[in-house]
Amino acid sequence: MARTTSTRTVGYGGDSGSITDMEKADLVVIIGSNTAESHPVIATRVKSSHKLDGQKLIVSDLRENEMARRADLFLHPKPGTDLIWLSAVSRYLLDNGLAHTQFLDQWVNGLDQYRKSLEPFTLEAAERLTGLSERTIRTVAHMIAEAKSTCILWAMGVTQQSQGSDTSTAISNLLLITGNYMRPGTGSYPLRGHNNVQGASDHGSMPNMLPGYQLVDDPEVRQRFETGWKVKLPSTKGLDNHQMVEAIHEGKLKAMYLIGEEMSIVDSNANYVGAAFEKLDFFVVQDIFFSNTCRYADVVLPGAPSLEKEGTFTSTERRIQRLYQVFEPLVGCQPDWKIIQDVANQLGAGWNYQHPSEIMDEIASLSPMFAGVNYERLAGYKSLQWPVAADGTDEPLLYTKRFAFPDGKARLFPVSWIGPTDQPNAEFDLHLNNGRLLEHFHEGNLTYRTEGIREKTPDTFVEVSPELAEERGIQSGTWVQLISRYGKVRVRALVTDRVHGKELYMPMNSVESPVNRLTSSHTDPVTNTPAYKEASVHLKVLNEVGDSPLPRINPRFGHPTPQGGVEVERKWKRADYAPPGNGNGNGLVQLQTKK
C-alpha cells in the first residue's frame, strides 16, 4: 500500500522521514491509527512533543482512542470517508489561496489535472458524506496551512479499506500542495502493522517485485538478477495470497509453501481461506509454533524465533538493524534461511550460504537501494535508513534534493470516491471495526503464551457504545453472537464510550473467535489489500452474562492525567504526605553521592 501511494506521488515505498521528524513537526495529523496501542514507541514521541513542546495534534478515527482524547481536534467521520474530507481540505486550500504555490511551481507536476479532479469535493458535499461539519473541515485546513511543518501518520484504518490506496494517495496529495515534503518535521508516514513488515516488503515479498522494489517485468532488472543468480526468471508477476486462495478454489493451485503467516485466521473471510486449505494436495507450513494454520498442513517445518538467529529487521522508518543470536535453536528447529536453503538444495539449487551476512551482500550487489548495506556497517547498535549509497551514506529524511522520479519532481495523482463495500442494511445493521491491543501481538500466537499478558487481557471482546448497550440490554460481560454475511463468532461485550452509536470494535487477538470469520473477501483493487475495516454485522444478545472481558487490573480502567513531568510540589502539598526525615523534626535527608 505504501509502495503504491509513494510510486504515484513521491517515489519511494516507505516513510518519507524518521521518528525524529514526527517529534519536530509543528502539527501531527493521525488518520486511522490507534497509535498508542499499535505503535507505542512512536506514540510516546508524539505525546511528549504535544505535551512539552507545543505540538498540535489532529486525530481522525472511528474510535475515541487515547491519542484522540489527547488531540487538539478529534474527527469522527463516517466509516470509509477519509478520502472525502482530505480532498475537501485540499480543494479548500487551493480555492482560498492557502496552498504553497512556490513549492508547487518548483517541485510538483500535474496541478491542473489534480485541481479539476477536486471539483466534486466541496465543503457541502464533504459534510453530507462524512458527517463532519463544514466548520470542522475548514478548521483542519487552516491548522495545516498555518503550521510551519506537518507530518501525517496513518495505518490500517486507512489502508484496510477498499479505497485504501486512493485515501493514502489523497494524504500525499495534501502534503504536496502544502509544501510538507523535503524539510525536517514534514512528510508522510504509513505506519507498518508488524515488526519487519517494511523489511519483508523491501526484500521482494510481493509477487511483482524483486528486492529493492525492482519490477520483475523490467528486462534490465531481470537480466541483472538472472546473471547474479544464474537462473532464468519469469517475466510476469505471480499471485498474492488472496489470489492464491481463489486459485485453490478454482482448482488451479494444488500445493502451497507458507512461511511465518497465520493465514487461516489472519486473512480476511477466514472460513473461505480454511476451506481452500482443505482442498490442497500438498501443504507445507513453516513457523515457530504449531499455529492454527498448521492443522491444515501435510508437513510442518519448525523455524527459530528472533533471539535464536542472526539477521536484520527493518522498522517503519526504513531503519535496518542487526539481529543477534542469543540462544541456540531448540532441537530440530532452524532459522528460516537455513530451512529454505535445505529445501532448495534438495531441488538441486546448490546454495552454500554460511551466514545471513552473505545473503545481505548478495542483495546489496543486485539492489541499488541497498548498495551500501553490510553487516559491518550495522555492527553493534548502528543502523542505516535506506536508500543506502555504496559508500554507506543513508537518508534519514528523503527528498531533500529531489523526488524519486526521473525529472526530480513529485506528481499530484487525481483520485475519486466510490464508497465502501459491505455496507450496513436492515439485516446487518451495525458497522464492525477491528484492530490491535497494546498487550497482544496480532492474533496472539506469541503473547497468549505469556501468563502475565493474558492475565490483563485474557480473551477478545467486542466494544459496544453506551447508547447501543442501553438500547439492546447489554452490559460488560454479556455474551453476544456477531453474525456477518460470511460467518459468526461468540464473544463477550465491553461497554465503553470509546465507540459511538452503531459502531462496534473488536480486537483481532483471538484464535478461538477470530474477527476474520466476519470479514469479506473484498479488496482494494489497486493493491489487493483486504478491506478488513469494512464489515457489517447483526448482533444477537445471548441469555448469558459473564465477567467483564477486561479484568479490573487492566489499565484501561484508569484515568490517565497527562502532566509536564514529575510534579513533586503537588505531592508535598497532599494532606497524607509525610516528609522523610530522621525523626528530629527537621524533615531533611542528606543524600550521599560517590565522589
C-alpha positions as CSV (number, residue, x, y, z in Angstrom):
1,M,0.0,0.0,0.0
2,A,2.7,2.5,1.0
3,R,4.6,1.4,-2.1
4,T,1.7,2.2,-4.4
5,T,1.0,5.6,-2.8
6,S,4.6,6.7,-3.0
7,T,5.1,5.4,-6.5
8,R,2.1,7.5,-7.5
9,T,3.2,10.7,-5.8
10,V,6.8,10.9,-4.5
11,G,8.7,7.8,-5.5
12,Y,9.7,5.6,-2.6
13,G,7.7,3.0,-0.7
14,G,8.2,4.0,2.9
15,D,8.1,6.7,5.5
16,S,9.5,10.0,4.0
17,G,11.3,10.8,7.2
18,S,12.2,9.4,10.6
19,I,10.5,9.2,14.0
20,T,12.6,12.3,14.9
21,D,10.7,14.2,12.2
22,M,7.4,13.3,13.9
23,E,8.8,14.8,17.1
24,K,9.9,18.0,15.3
25,A,6.6,18.7,13.5
26,D,4.6,21.7,14.3
27,L,1.4,19.7,13.6
28,V,0.9,15.9,13.5
29,V,-2.2,14.5,11.9
30,I,-3.1,10.9,12.7
31,I,-5.6,9.1,10.5
32,G,-7.0,5.6,11.1
33,S,-4.3,4.6,13.6
34,N,-4.6,3.6,17.2
35,T,-1.0,4.8,17.6
36,A,-0.8,4.5,21.4
37,E,-1.5,0.7,21.2
38,S,-0.3,-0.3,17.8
39,H,2.8,1.9,17.6
40,P,3.5,2.8,21.3
41,V,7.1,3.9,20.7
42,I,6.1,6.4,18.1
43,A,3.1,7.5,20.3
44,T,5.4,8.4,23.2
45,R,7.3,10.8,20.9
46,V,4.2,12.5,19.7
47,K,2.8,12.6,23.3
48,S,6.0,14.2,24.5
49,S,6.1,16.8,21.8
50,H,2.4,17.6,22.2
51,K,2.7,17.9,25.9
52,L,6.0,19.7,26.3
53,D,6.8,21.4,23.0
54,G,3.5,22.9,21.9
55,Q,3.0,20.5,19.0
56,K,-0.6,20.5,17.7
57,L,-2.4,17.2,17.1
58,I,-5.4,16.2,14.9
59,V,-6.8,12.7,15.1
60,S,-9.3,11.2,12.7
61,D,-10.7,7.8,13.8
62,L,-13.9,5.9,14.4
63,R,-12.8,5.2,18.0
64,E,-12.0,7.8,20.6
65,N,-8.7,6.1,21.4
66,E,-6.0,7.5,23.6
67,M,-4.5,9.8,21.0
68,A,-7.9,11.0,20.1
69,R,-8.6,12.0,23.7
70,R,-5.3,13.9,23.8
71,A,-5.9,15.6,20.4
72,D,-6.5,19.3,19.9
73,L,-9.1,18.3,17.3
74,F,-10.8,14.9,17.1
75,L,-12.6,14.0,13.9
76,H,-15.1,11.2,13.8
77,P,-16.1,10.8,10.1
78,K,-18.5,8.1,8.8
79,P,-16.7,4.8,8.1
80,G,-14.6,4.8,4.9
81,T,-14.9,8.5,4.1
82,D,-11.4,9.9,5.0
83,L,-10.7,10.3,1.3
84,I,-13.6,12.8,1.1
85,W,-12.6,15.2,3.8
86,L,-8.9,15.0,2.8
87,S,-9.8,16.0,-0.7
88,A,-12.2,18.7,0.5
89,V,-9.4,20.2,2.6
90,S,-7.1,20.2,-0.4
91,R,-9.7,21.9,-2.6
92,Y,-10.4,24.5,0.1
93,L,-6.7,25.3,0.4
94,L,-6.3,25.7,-3.3
95,D,-9.5,27.7,-3.7
96,N,-8.6,30.1,-0.9
97,G,-5.0,30.8,-1.8
98,L,-3.6,28.8,1.1
99,A,-1.6,26.3,-0.9
100,H,2.2,26.5,-1.1
101,T,2.4,27.9,-4.7
102,Q,6.1,28.3,-4.7
103,F,6.7,24.7,-3.8
104,L,4.1,23.5,-6.3
105,D,5.7,25.6,-9.1
106,Q,9.2,24.3,-8.4
107,W,8.7,20.7,-7.3
108,V,5.3,19.3,-8.4
109,N,3.7,18.2,-11.7
110,G,0.1,17.6,-12.5
111,L,-1.6,20.5,-10.7
112,D,-4.2,21.4,-13.3
113,Q,-5.5,17.9,-13.7
114,Y,-5.5,17.3,-10.0
115,R,-7.4,20.6,-9.4
116,K,-10.1,19.5,-11.8
117,S,-10.4,16.1,-10.0
118,L,-11.3,18.0,-6.8
119,E,-14.5,19.6,-8.3
120,P,-16.8,17.1,-6.5
121,F,-15.2,17.7,-3.1
122,T,-17.0,20.8,-2.0
123,L,-17.4,21.5,1.7
124,E,-21.1,20.9,1.4
125,A,-20.6,17.5,-0.2
126,A,-18.0,16.6,2.3
127,E,-20.3,17.4,5.2
128,R,-23.1,15.4,3.7
129,L,-21.0,12.3,3.0
130,T,-18.6,12.3,6.0
131,G,-20.8,13.7,8.8
132,L,-18.1,16.3,9.6
133,S,-19.3,19.9,9.7
134,E,-18.0,22.4,7.1
135,R,-16.6,24.4,10.0
136,T,-14.6,21.4,11.2
137,I,-13.2,20.8,7.8
138,R,-12.2,24.5,7.4
139,T,-10.5,24.3,10.9
140,V,-8.4,21.3,9.7
141,A,-7.5,23.2,6.6
142,H,-6.4,26.3,8.5
143,M,-4.4,24.3,11.1
144,I,-2.4,22.7,8.3
145,A,-1.9,26.0,6.4
146,E,-0.8,27.8,9.5
147,A,1.6,25.1,10.7
148,K,5.2,25.6,9.9
149,S,5.6,21.8,9.3
150,T,3.2,19.0,9.2
151,C,3.5,15.2,9.4
152,I,0.6,12.9,8.6
153,L,0.6,9.4,10.1
154,W,-1.8,6.7,9.1
155,A,-2.2,3.0,9.4
156,M,-4.7,0.1,8.9
157,G,-7.8,2.3,9.4
158,V,-6.8,3.8,6.0
159,T,-5.1,1.0,4.2
160,Q,-7.5,-1.8,5.0
161,Q,-10.4,-0.2,3.1
162,S,-11.5,-0.9,-0.5
163,Q,-10.1,2.5,-1.4
164,G,-7.1,2.4,0.9
165,S,-4.6,3.2,-1.8
166,D,-6.6,6.2,-3.0
167,T,-7.0,7.5,0.5
168,S,-3.3,7.2,1.1
169,T,-2.7,9.0,-2.2
170,A,-5.1,11.8,-1.1
171,I,-2.9,12.2,2.0
172,S,0.3,12.6,-0.1
173,N,-1.5,15.0,-2.4
174,L,-2.5,17.2,0.6
175,L,1.1,17.2,1.8
176,L,2.4,18.2,-1.6
177,I,0.0,21.2,-2.1
178,T,1.0,22.5,1.3
179,G,4.8,22.0,0.8
180,N,5.1,19.4,3.5
181,Y,7.9,17.4,2.0
182,M,11.7,17.9,1.7
183,R,12.1,19.5,5.1
184,P,12.6,18.2,8.7
185,G,9.4,17.8,10.5
186,T,7.3,17.1,7.4
187,G,6.2,14.2,5.3
188,S,4.0,11.1,5.0
189,Y,4.3,8.2,7.5
190,P,2.4,5.0,6.6
191,L,2.9,3.2,9.9
192,R,3.6,-0.5,9.4
193,G,1.4,-3.0,11.2
194,H,4.0,-5.6,12.3
195,N,7.7,-5.9,13.2
196,N,9.7,-6.1,9.9
197,V,6.7,-5.7,7.5
198,Q,8.8,-3.0,5.9
199,G,11.8,-5.3,5.6
200,A,9.8,-8.1,4.1
201,S,8.3,-5.7,1.6
202,D,11.7,-4.2,0.8
203,H,13.2,-7.6,0.0
204,G,10.9,-8.9,-2.6
205,S,7.9,-10.5,-0.8
206,M,5.4,-9.0,-3.2
207,P,4.6,-11.1,-6.3
208,N,5.6,-8.4,-8.8
209,M,8.8,-7.2,-7.1
210,L,12.4,-8.4,-6.7
211,P,14.5,-7.0,-3.8
212,G,14.7,-3.2,-3.7
213,Y,11.3,-2.7,-5.3
214,Q,12.6,-3.7,-8.7
215,L,9.8,-4.9,-11.1
216,V,10.1,-8.4,-12.3
217,D,8.7,-7.4,-15.7
218,D,11.6,-4.9,-16.3
219,P,14.0,-6.7,-18.7
220,E,17.0,-4.8,-17.4
221,V,16.3,-5.7,-13.8
222,R,15.5,-9.3,-14.7
223,Q,18.8,-9.6,-16.6
224,R,20.8,-8.4,-13.6
225,F,19.2,-10.9,-11.3
226,E,19.5,-13.7,-13.8
227,T,23.2,-13.0,-14.2
228,G,23.7,-12.9,-10.4
229,W,21.5,-16.0,-9.6
230,K,22.5,-17.9,-12.8
231,V,18.8,-18.9,-13.5
232,K,16.1,-17.9,-15.8
233,L,13.4,-15.8,-14.1
234,P,9.7,-15.5,-15.1
235,S,8.8,-12.2,-16.8
236,T,5.3,-11.9,-15.3
237,K,4.2,-11.4,-11.7
238,G,2.9,-14.2,-9.5
239,L,-0.1,-14.4,-7.3
240,D,-0.6,-12.7,-3.9
241,N,-2.0,-14.7,-1.0
242,H,-5.6,-13.7,-1.8
243,Q,-5.3,-14.7,-5.4
244,M,-3.7,-18.0,-4.3
245,V,-6.8,-18.8,-2.2
246,E,-9.1,-18.1,-5.2
247,A,-6.8,-20.2,-7.4
248,I,-7.1,-23.1,-4.9
249,H,-10.9,-22.9,-5.0
250,E,-10.8,-22.8,-8.8
251,G,-8.6,-26.0,-8.9
252,K,-5.6,-24.1,-10.4
253,L,-3.3,-24.2,-7.4
254,K,-2.6,-27.6,-5.9
255,A,0.3,-27.0,-3.5
256,M,1.5,-24.2,-1.1
257,Y,4.6,-23.5,1.0
258,L,3.7,-20.9,3.7
259,I,6.3,-19.3,5.9
260,G,5.5,-17.4,9.1
261,E,2.0,-16.4,8.3
262,E,-1.2,-17.4,10.3
263,M,-3.3,-17.2,7.1
264,S,-6.2,-19.4,8.4
265,I,-7.3,-16.7,10.8
266,V,-5.4,-13.6,9.8
267,D,-6.6,-13.4,6.2
268,S,-10.0,-11.9,5.6
269,N,-13.0,-14.2,5.2
270,A,-11.2,-16.8,7.2
271,N,-13.8,-19.5,6.7
272,Y,-13.2,-19.3,2.9
273,V,-9.5,-19.4,3.4
274,G,-9.7,-22.5,5.6
275,A,-11.9,-24.2,3.1
276,A,-9.3,-23.6,0.5
277,F,-6.5,-25.2,2.5
278,E,-8.6,-28.3,2.9
279,K,-8.5,-28.7,-0.9
280,L,-4.7,-28.5,-1.3
281,D,-3.0,-31.7,-2.4
282,F,0.2,-30.7,-0.5
283,F,0.6,-28.0,2.1
284,V,3.8,-27.1,3.9
285,V,3.8,-24.6,6.8
286,Q,7.0,-23.2,8.3
287,D,6.5,-21.5,11.7
288,I,7.9,-21.2,15.2
289,F,4.8,-22.5,16.9
290,F,2.2,-25.0,15.9
291,S,-0.3,-22.4,14.7
292,N,-4.0,-22.8,13.7
293,T,-2.8,-22.9,10.1
294,C,-0.5,-25.8,10.9
295,R,-3.6,-28.0,11.4
296,Y,-4.2,-28.0,7.7
297,A,-0.6,-28.8,6.8
298,D,0.9,-32.1,5.4
299,V,4.3,-31.1,6.6
300,V,5.3,-28.6,9.4
301,L,8.9,-27.2,9.3
302,P,9.9,-25.8,12.7
303,G,11.6,-22.4,12.5
304,A,13.5,-20.3,15.0
305,P,12.3,-17.1,16.6
306,S,14.3,-13.8,16.5
307,L,16.5,-14.5,19.5
308,E,17.7,-17.8,18.1
309,K,19.0,-16.5,14.8
310,E,21.1,-13.8,13.1
311,G,19.6,-11.3,10.5
312,T,18.2,-7.9,10.1
313,F,14.9,-6.2,10.8
314,T,13.7,-3.0,9.1
315,S,11.4,-0.7,11.0
316,T,8.6,1.6,9.8
317,E,11.1,4.4,9.4
318,R,13.2,2.4,6.9
319,R,15.8,1.7,9.6
320,I,17.8,-1.5,9.0
321,Q,19.0,-3.0,12.3
322,R,21.2,-6.0,13.1
323,L,19.6,-9.0,14.9
324,Y,22.0,-11.1,17.0
325,Q,21.5,-14.7,18.1
326,V,21.3,-15.1,21.9
327,F,20.1,-18.7,22.3
328,E,20.7,-21.9,20.3
329,P,17.6,-23.0,18.5
330,L,15.6,-25.8,20.0
331,V,16.4,-29.3,18.8
332,G,15.0,-29.8,15.4
333,C,14.4,-26.1,14.7
334,Q,16.4,-23.9,12.3
335,P,16.4,-20.3,11.1
336,D,14.2,-19.8,8.1
337,W,17.1,-19.1,5.7
338,K,18.7,-22.4,6.6
339,I,15.4,-24.3,6.1
340,I,14.8,-22.6,2.7
341,Q,18.4,-23.4,1.6
342,D,18.0,-27.1,2.6
343,V,14.7,-27.3,0.6
344,A,16.3,-25.5,-2.3
345,N,19.3,-27.8,-2.3
346,Q,17.1,-30.9,-2.3
347,L,15.7,-29.5,-5.5
348,G,19.2,-29.1,-7.0
349,A,19.9,-25.4,-6.2
350,G,23.4,-25.9,-4.9
351,W,23.3,-23.0,-2.5
352,N,26.1,-22.7,0.1
353,Y,25.3,-19.7,2.4
354,Q,27.1,-19.9,5.7
355,H,25.7,-16.8,7.3
356,P,22.9,-14.2,6.6
357,S,25.6,-11.6,6.0
358,E,26.4,-13.4,2.8
359,I,22.8,-13.1,1.7
360,M,22.8,-9.4,2.6
361,D,25.9,-8.9,0.5
362,E,24.2,-10.5,-2.5
363,I,21.1,-8.3,-2.0
364,A,23.4,-5.2,-1.9
365,S,25.1,-6.3,-5.1
366,L,21.8,-6.6,-7.0
367,S,19.7,-3.8,-5.5
368,P,20.9,-0.2,-5.8
369,M,18.6,0.8,-2.9
370,F,20.8,-1.3,-0.6
371,A,24.2,-0.9,-2.3
372,G,26.0,0.2,0.8
373,V,24.3,-2.2,3.4
374,N,26.5,-4.8,5.0
375,Y,26.7,-6.4,8.4
376,E,29.9,-4.5,9.3
377,R,28.1,-1.2,8.9
378,L,25.3,-2.5,11.1
379,A,27.5,-3.8,13.9
380,G,26.6,-3.2,17.4
381,Y,23.7,-0.7,17.6
382,K,24.5,1.0,14.3
383,S,21.7,1.2,11.8
384,L,21.1,2.5,8.3
385,Q,18.0,4.0,6.7
386,W,17.6,3.2,3.1
387,P,18.3,4.1,0.4
388,V,22.0,3.5,1.2
389,A,24.7,4.5,-1.3
390,A,27.7,2.3,-2.0
391,D,29.8,4.4,0.4
392,G,27.4,3.7,3.3
393,T,25.6,7.1,3.2
394,D,22.0,6.7,4.1
395,E,18.9,9.0,4.0
396,P,17.0,9.5,7.3
397,L,15.0,12.2,5.5
398,L,14.0,11.5,1.9
399,Y,13.6,14.0,-0.9
400,T,15.9,16.7,0.5
401,K,17.2,17.5,-3.0
402,R,14.7,15.9,-5.4
403,F,11.9,13.4,-5.6
404,A,12.5,9.9,-6.8
405,F,11.3,10.3,-10.4
406,P,13.4,10.9,-13.5
407,D,12.7,14.6,-13.6
408,G,13.1,15.0,-9.8
409,K,9.6,16.3,-9.4
410,A,6.7,14.9,-7.4
411,R,3.3,14.1,-9.0
412,L,-0.2,15.0,-7.9
413,F,-2.4,12.0,-8.5
414,P,-6.1,12.5,-9.0
415,V,-8.4,10.2,-7.1
416,S,-12.2,9.8,-6.9
417,W,-14.5,8.4,-4.3
418,I,-16.5,5.2,-4.9
419,G,-17.6,4.3,-1.4
420,P,-17.0,1.3,1.0
421,T,-18.2,-2.2,0.4
422,D,-20.2,-4.4,2.8
423,Q,-22.5,-1.5,3.9
424,P,-24.9,-2.0,6.8
425,N,-28.5,-2.7,5.9
426,A,-31.7,-3.8,7.7
427,E,-30.3,-7.3,8.5
428,F,-26.7,-6.4,9.2
429,D,-27.3,-3.1,10.9
430,L,-24.1,-2.5,12.7
431,H,-20.6,-1.4,11.4
432,L,-17.8,-3.6,12.8
433,N,-14.3,-2.1,13.1
434,N,-11.3,-4.2,14.2
435,G,-7.7,-3.7,15.2
436,R,-5.0,-4.3,17.8
437,L,-4.5,-4.2,21.5
438,L,-1.4,-2.9,23.2
439,E,-0.9,-6.1,25.1
440,H,-1.1,-8.6,22.2
441,F,0.8,-9.2,19.0
442,H,-1.7,-9.7,16.2
443,E,-3.7,-12.9,16.8
444,G,-1.8,-13.8,20.0
445,N,0.2,-16.9,18.9
446,L,3.1,-15.4,20.8
447,T,1.6,-13.2,23.5
448,Y,-1.2,-15.6,24.7
449,R,1.6,-17.9,25.8
450,T,2.7,-15.3,28.3
451,E,0.7,-15.7,31.5
452,G,1.2,-12.1,32.7
453,I,-0.1,-10.6,29.5
454,R,-3.0,-12.9,29.3
455,E,-4.0,-12.0,32.8
456,K,-4.5,-8.4,31.7
457,T,-6.4,-9.3,28.5
458,P,-7.5,-12.9,28.8
459,D,-9.6,-13.0,25.6
460,T,-11.0,-10.9,22.9
461,F,-14.3,-8.9,23.2
462,V,-16.5,-6.5,21.3
463,E,-16.7,-2.9,22.3
464,V,-20.3,-1.6,22.4
465,S,-21.3,2.1,22.9
466,P,-23.3,3.0,26.0
467,E,-26.2,4.1,23.8
468,L,-26.4,0.8,21.9
469,A,-25.9,-1.1,25.1
470,E,-28.9,0.6,26.7
471,E,-31.0,0.0,23.6
472,R,-30.1,-3.7,23.4
473,G,-29.9,-4.5,27.1
474,I,-26.2,-5.2,27.1
475,Q,-23.7,-4.9,30.0
476,S,-20.0,-5.6,30.2
477,G,-19.7,-9.4,30.2
478,T,-22.9,-10.1,28.2
479,W,-22.3,-12.8,25.7
480,V,-23.3,-11.9,22.2
481,Q,-23.2,-13.5,18.8
482,L,-21.9,-11.4,15.9
483,I,-23.2,-12.6,12.5
484,S,-22.0,-11.2,9.2
485,R,-22.6,-12.2,5.6
486,Y,-19.6,-14.6,5.9
487,G,-19.6,-16.1,9.3
488,K,-20.3,-15.7,13.0
489,V,-18.4,-15.6,16.4
490,R,-19.4,-15.7,20.0
491,V,-17.8,-13.1,22.2
492,R,-18.4,-11.0,25.4
493,A,-19.3,-7.4,25.2
494,L,-17.4,-4.5,26.7
495,V,-19.5,-1.3,27.1
496,T,-17.3,1.8,26.6
497,D,-17.5,5.3,25.3
498,R,-14.5,4.7,23.0
499,V,-17.1,3.7,20.4
500,H,-20.1,5.6,19.3
501,G,-23.7,4.8,18.2
502,K,-24.0,1.7,16.0
503,E,-20.3,1.2,15.5
504,L,-18.6,-1.8,17.1
505,Y,-14.9,-2.5,17.6
506,M,-13.4,-6.0,18.1
507,P,-9.7,-6.7,18.7
508,M,-8.2,-9.2,16.3
509,N,-6.3,-11.1,19.0
510,S,-8.1,-14.4,19.3
511,V,-7.6,-17.9,17.9
512,E,-10.9,-19.1,19.3
513,S,-13.1,-16.3,18.0
514,P,-11.1,-14.6,15.2
515,V,-12.7,-11.4,13.8
516,N,-11.8,-12.5,10.3
517,R,-14.6,-15.1,10.3
518,L,-16.8,-12.0,9.9
519,T,-14.8,-10.1,7.3
520,S,-15.3,-10.3,3.5
521,S,-13.1,-11.1,0.5
522,H,-13.4,-7.6,-0.8
523,T,-10.0,-5.9,-1.5
524,D,-8.5,-2.7,-2.7
525,P,-8.5,-3.1,-6.5
526,V,-5.1,-1.4,-6.8
527,T,-3.1,-3.3,-4.1
528,N,-5.4,-6.3,-3.3
529,T,-5.2,-5.4,0.3
530,P,-8.3,-6.8,2.1
531,A,-11.0,-4.4,3.2
532,Y,-10.8,-5.7,6.8
533,K,-12.3,-2.4,8.1
534,E,-15.5,-2.7,6.0
535,A,-17.7,-5.2,7.8
536,S,-21.4,-5.1,8.8
537,V,-22.9,-7.5,11.4
538,H,-26.1,-8.4,13.2
539,L,-25.7,-8.5,16.9
540,K,-27.7,-11.2,18.8
541,V,-27.8,-10.9,22.6
542,L,-27.4,-14.2,24.3
543,N,-29.1,-15.1,27.6
544,E,-25.8,-15.4,29.4
545,V,-23.8,-12.8,31.4
546,G,-20.2,-13.5,32.5
547,D,-17.4,-11.4,34.0
548,S,-16.2,-8.4,32.2
549,P,-13.8,-9.4,29.4
550,L,-11.3,-6.9,30.8
551,P,-10.3,-7.6,34.4
552,R,-10.2,-4.6,36.8
553,I,-6.4,-4.7,36.8
554,N,-6.4,-3.6,33.2
555,P,-5.0,-0.1,32.9
556,R,-7.9,0.9,30.6
557,F,-10.0,1.3,33.8
558,G,-7.6,4.0,35.0
559,H,-7.8,7.7,34.3
560,P,-4.5,8.9,32.8
561,T,-3.7,12.5,33.6
562,P,-1.0,13.9,31.3
563,Q,1.3,16.2,33.1
564,G,4.5,18.0,32.4
565,G,6.9,15.6,34.2
566,V,7.2,14.7,37.9
567,E,5.3,17.4,39.7
568,V,6.7,16.8,43.2
569,E,5.3,20.1,44.6
570,R,1.8,18.6,44.3
571,K,2.9,15.6,46.2
572,W,4.3,17.7,49.0
573,K,1.0,19.5,49.4
574,R,-1.0,16.4,49.9
575,A,-2.6,16.0,53.4
576,D,-1.4,12.4,53.6
577,Y,2.2,13.2,52.7
578,A,4.8,12.6,55.4
579,P,8.2,14.1,54.6
580,P,11.2,11.8,55.1
581,G,13.5,12.5,57.9
582,N,15.5,11.2,60.8
583,G,12.9,11.8,63.5
584,N,14.5,15.0,64.8
585,G,11.8,17.2,63.2
586,N,13.7,18.9,60.6
587,G,12.4,16.7,57.8
588,L,15.7,16.8,55.9
589,V,17.5,13.9,54.3
590,Q,21.2,14.0,53.4
591,L,21.9,12.3,50.1
592,Q,25.4,10.9,49.9
593,T,26.9,10.6,46.4
594,K,30.0,8.8,45.4
595,K,32.9,11.1,44.6
